[in-house]
């Protein structure tokens, strides 16, 4: 594995200079990423009704008439809704196309989540944090797959750092910040040893990657991912996740882009 320094954690991780085969990387010590990551282990803007009492021959119409004139404006017009159409189309089948290993959790760790469980949780995170561009979605999926060894792990296993986890394997300080931002009960008192217990559900564990990109990185990073360019992907890894661009990450990204229809 490549030497990786996770600056945003204030932690340095030194790994062996020679990359292991991808399978061993994932199963044995689920990489180091943005979060210093070694696994294994984003309002509906309704139309504002404005009304003027209608005057008839210089006189104000009856209250009933005025109400009738207001109601269609207030509730008749359709409200704006989330445009996360591409996110809502993410399916378990697409995830298994990207990573066949996500088809089943048979024989895996109890932290494993298969594609059928992962897909709806990932869609919710796209909608919540407003990541509607397939290029951004592909990058988020790729990071989670790489860091969690194909969704097999939710906690860091090697070397086993307390509090490092969720599907993007972010470090404990970010998990505490994440839990606090979501007003999860117990977050204020959470410690490195306890915070992952608050983030164990699929929606929360698969929501952290989108939360991190939305809240801990400049908006230019997500914008740069939209076109599926190598430059955008590299900036995400290096400038946002504070890790190196390990080539072992690229197959996940390439397959995710293809599955979501990203041209580049």
C-alpha positions in Angstrom: 0.0 0.0 0.0 1.2 3.5 -0.7 2.5 5.7 2.1 -0.5 7.9 3.1 -0.6 10.9 5.4 -4.0 11.8 6.6 -3.5 15.5 7.3 -7.1 16.4 8.1 -7.0 14.0 11.0 -3.8 15.4 12.3 -2.6 11.8 12.1 0.1 10.2 10.0 -0.2 6.6 8.8 2.8 4.9 7.4 2.1 1.8 5.4 4.4 -0.5 3.4 5.7 1.0 0.2 4.6 -2.0 -1.9 0.8 -2.2 -2.6 -0.7 -5.6 -1.8 -3.1 -7.2 -4.2 -6.4 -5.4 -4.1 -8.2 -8.4 -2.6 -5.8 -8.6 0.3 -5.8 -4.8 0.7 -9.6 -4.8 1.1 -10.0 -7.9 3.3 -7.0 -7.4 5.5 -6.8 -3.7 6.3 -9.3 -1.8 4.2 -7.2 1.1 3.1 -6.5 4.5 4.3 -8.5 7.4 2.9 -9.6 10.8 3.4 -10.5 10.0 6.9 -7.1 8.7 7.5 -9.0 5.6 6.6 -8.0 2.2 7.3 -11.1 0.1 7.4 -11.5 -3.4 7.7 -11.3 -3.2 9.4 -27.0 17.1 2.1 -36.0 22.3 2.0 -38.5 21.9 -0.3 -39.0 25.4 -1.5 -42.7 25.8 -1.8 -44.2 28.6 -3.7 -45.0 31.5 -1.4 -48.6 32.5 -1.9 -49.2 36.2 -2.1 -52.7 37.4 -2.5 -54.5 40.6 -3.1 -58.2 41.0 -2.3 -60.0 41.3 -5.6 -62.0 44.5 -6.0 -65.3 44.5 -7.9 -66.7 47.9 -9.0 -64.5 49.5 -6.5 -65.6 47.3 -3.6 -63.8 44.6 -1.9 -65.2 41.2 -2.7 -66.8 39.1 0.0 -64.5 37.2 2.4 -65.6 33.9 0.9 -64.7 35.1 -2.6 -61.3 36.4 -1.4 -60.5 33.1 0.2 -61.4 31.2 -3.0 -59.1 33.5 -5.0 -56.3 32.8 -2.5 -56.5 29.0 -2.1 -55.4 28.1 -5.7 -52.4 30.3 -5.4 -51.4 28.9 -2.0 -51.9 25.2 -2.5 -52.7 24.6 -6.1 -49.3 25.2 -7.6 -46.8 22.3 -7.4 -44.0 22.7 -5.0 -40.3 22.3 -5.9 -39.0 18.9 -5.0 -35.6 17.3 -4.8 -34.0 16.8 -8.2 -32.0 13.8 -7.1 -33.4 11.8 -9.9 -30.2 10.0 -10.7 -29.7 9.2 -7.0 -33.1 7.7 -6.7 -32.3 5.4 -9.6 -29.4 3.7 -7.8 -30.2 0.0 -7.5 -28.7 -3.0 -5.9 -28.1 -4.4 -9.4 -26.0 -1.3 -10.2 -23.9 -1.8 -7.1 -23.3 -5.4 -7.8 -22.2 -4.4 -11.3 -19.6 -2.1 -9.8 -18.7 -4.6 -7.1 -19.9 -8.2 -7.5 -18.8 -8.9 -3.9 -21.7 -6.7 -2.6 -24.3 -9.3 -3.8 -24.2 -11.2 -0.6 -22.9 -11.1 3.0 -22.7 -14.9 3.3 -19.7 -15.8 5.5 -18.8 -12.1 6.1 -18.4 -10.1 9.2 -21.6 -9.0 11.0 -20.9 -5.5 9.9 -21.4 -6.4 6.3 -24.2 -4.8 4.3 -25.2 -6.2 0.9 -26.2 -4.2 -2.1 -29.9 -4.5 -1.3 -29.4 -2.8 2.0 -26.7 -0.3 0.8 -28.5 1.1 -2.3 -31.5 2.7 -0.5 -29.3 4.1 2.3 -26.9 5.6 -0.3 -29.8 7.2 -2.2 -31.0 8.9 1.0 -27.6 10.4 1.5 -27.5 11.7 -2.0 -30.9 13.3 -1.6 -30.1 14.6 1.9 -26.9 16.4 0.9 -28.1 17.4 -2.6 -25.6 15.4 -4.6 -27.6 14.9 -7.8 -24.8 14.7 -10.3 -23.9 11.1 -11.3 -20.2 12.1 -11.4 -20.3 13.1 -7.7 -22.3 10.0 -6.8 -19.9 7.7 -8.5 -17.0 9.1 -6.6 -18.8 8.7 -3.2 -19.7 5.1 -4.0 -16.2 4.4 -5.1 -14.7 5.7 -1.9 -17.2 3.7 0.3 -16.5 0.5 -1.6 -12.8 0.9 -1.3 -12.7 1.9 2.3 -15.2 -0.7 3.6 -13.8 -3.6 1.5 -17.0 -3.8 -0.6 -19.3 -2.8 2.3 -18.0 -5.7 4.5 -16.9 -3.5 7.3 -18.2 -0.5 9.3 -15.3 -0.2 11.8 -11.5 0.0 11.4 -9.9 -3.4 11.9 -6.3 -2.8 11.2 -4.8 -1.4 13.2 -8.1 -1.1 15.0 -8.3 2.6 15.8 -11.2 3.4 18.3 -13.9 5.4 16.6 -12.7 5.1 13.1 -15.4 3.8 10.9 -18.7 4.2 9.0 -18.5 3.2 5.3 -16.0 5.8 4.4 -13.9 4.9 7.4 -13.6 8.5 8.7 -11.7 9.1 11.9 -13.2 9.4 15.3 -13.2 13.2 15.5 -15.2 13.4 12.3 -17.6 10.7 13.4 -18.2 12.7 16.6 -18.7 15.9 14.6 -21.0 13.9 12.2 -23.2 12.5 15.1 -23.3 15.9 16.7 -24.4 17.7 13.5 -27.3 15.2 13.2 -28.3 15.8 16.8 -28.1 12.1 17.5 -28.9 11.3 21.2 -25.7 10.8 23.1 -23.5 12.5 20.5 -22.4 15.3 22.9 -21.1 12.8 25.4 -19.7 10.4 22.8 -16.1 9.3 22.9 -13.8 7.5 20.5 -14.8 4.3 22.1 -18.6 4.9 21.9 -19.3 7.1 18.8 -19.6 4.2 16.3 -22.4 2.7 18.4 -24.4 5.8 17.5 -23.7 5.4 13.8 -24.4 1.8 13.2 -27.6 2.0 11.1 -27.4 1.7 7.4 -28.7 5.3 6.8 -26.1 6.7 9.2 -23.1 4.6 8.2 -23.7 5.1 4.5 -24.5 8.8 5.0 -21.1 9.8 6.3 -19.3 10.0 2.9 -21.8 12.5 1.5 -21.9 14.4 4.8 -18.1 14.8 4.8 -18.0 16.0 1.2 -20.8 18.4 1.8 -19.5 19.9 5.1 -15.8 19.3 5.3 -14.7 20.1 1.8 -14.9 23.2 -0.4 -17.9 23.3 -2.8 -15.4 23.3 -5.7 -14.5 19.7 -4.9 -18.0 18.3 -5.6 -18.3 20.6 -8.6 -15.1 19.2 -10.0 -16.4 15.6 -9.7 -19.5 16.3 -11.8 -17.8 15.7 -15.2 -16.1 12.5 -14.2 -12.6 13.8 -15.0 -9.4 12.4 -13.5 -8.5 15.9 -12.3 -11.7 16.1 -10.3 -11.2 12.6 -8.9 -7.7 13.4 -7.9 -8.6 16.7 -6.2 -11.3 14.9 -4.2 -8.8 12.3 -3.0 -5.9 14.6 -2.3 -7.4 17.9 -1.4 -10.6 16.8 0.3 -9.9 13.3 1.7 -6.3 14.3 2.4 -4.9 11.0 1.0 -2.8 9.9 -1.9 -4.3 8.8 -5.3 -3.8 5.1 -4.9 -4.4 3.5 -8.3 -6.2 0.7 -6.5 -9.1 3.1 -6.0 -9.6 3.7 -9.7 -11.4 0.5 -10.7 -14.2 1.2 -8.3 -14.5 4.8 -9.7 -14.3 3.7 -13.3 -17.0 1.0 -12.8 -19.2 3.4 -10.7 -19.1 6.0 -13.5 -20.0 3.4 -16.1 -22.9 2.1 -14.0 -24.3 5.6 -13.5 -23.8 6.7 -17.1 -21.0 9.2 -16.5 -19.4 9.9 -19.9 -15.9 10.7 -18.9 
